[in-house]
Amino acid sequence: MNYPLKKGKAAQQAHVGLPEGTFEEEHGRKGFYGKSAHLYHTHPPTAWVRFEGKLRPHCLDLNKLEPADQKNPKGEPVAFMGNDDIILHVSRRTEPMPFYRRNADGDELWFVHRGKGRLESDFGPLNFEPGDYVIVPRSVTHRIVPQTKDNFFLIMESKTEFEEPEKGLLGQHALYDPAVVTTPEPQAISEDKEWEVRIKAEGEYSSLFYPFNPLDVIGWKGDLTVWKINMRDIRPIMSHRAHLPPSAHTTFVTQGAVVCSFLPRPLEKDPEAVKVPFFHRNTDYDEVIFYHAGNFFSRHNIYAGMLTLHPRGIHHGPHPQARLAQATKTETDEYAVMLDGLNPLHLTPAGEAVDWKEYWKSWLEDVKKPAPHRPAEAVKAAATAMAKPTKTAGNSKKPVGARLVPKRVEGKG
Ligand SMILES: [Fe+2]
């Protein structure tokens, strides 16, 4: 069957002119790309009163993680969630790595939540700042050299490459012009001292040692490199007449996941259009959102540095407070990173330790208690950092869009 049916009381179009007193749910496959039905409920699908069993929504306060690299320069980031495709880590590195590193297990996408510094690699140095997405392809030799002490990096590790989505009808300049992509200039480091290169393969580190600095590349060419874009340079699309699905905000695609960026934008103006994310039950994806800066419109009691995980099968949608606020709000003021995993994501013991166990109650209409943790300084710092661009001295801005073969986005949720 490939035509829509319409039964009972239903809206003419999705997300617009909902029947009086109803709560719309999009029950769809392949994220927002497959077959779908819109269900008009008489209660919010999140109005549960009790959970039994292991499946429930999670909210991790990543500010509470204590990665080994925060205090020990030889330490590692901490992994808090993952599956066979994707592993999520947090690094709070305060000191430069006294070694070089190479990940033979996967590609890495670093999101800079807080802190500034330099990523040294085979391709040359690349400065980073808050809001940067830095792509470090598999097996690139690299080293993190922070310039600040209060650093917070979210690392998304994938078995396959992170690539740009196909932009289709929107054209190549949509979301961001490829000219804002920054790539490193070669800069060989001449140094007669022993350097360790740590190589991660099959989850284990081995080390090799050189009597010189391994970053001795004086030139490079090709379509594979370290590169970055800042979230600030992404210009989200929206419709004034209909709420667009999260897939409209896709930034990267990789085999086991899709990464989207939520940025400030005006809300829909059409009086009949819904202005908050519609309810859905993540039929084919586990959905992760990392809250970077701003006020998180659709979530109550969520602050910067927190991360939610909504597993497939359980509904999620706006908190009751957000549904009420949509009558008066005219724009969003949030910066967040969403990752939808194709296969179920599981918490590690470190993730379990910072999980807000009562999060599932946060949709209850009478929820009034404050969140368990509010890093006010962190919120302010991140918001300020996003406010204006910082010159990234020493880096060239060259479009690399042509070399990144666009991949079809096979749905996301
Ligand atoms: Fe969602």
Boltz pocket constraint, residues with backbone or C-beta under 6 A from the ligand:
constraints:
  - pocket:
      binder: B
      contacts: [[A, 278], [A, 280], [A, 287], [A, 316], [A, 413]]
      max_distance: 6.0
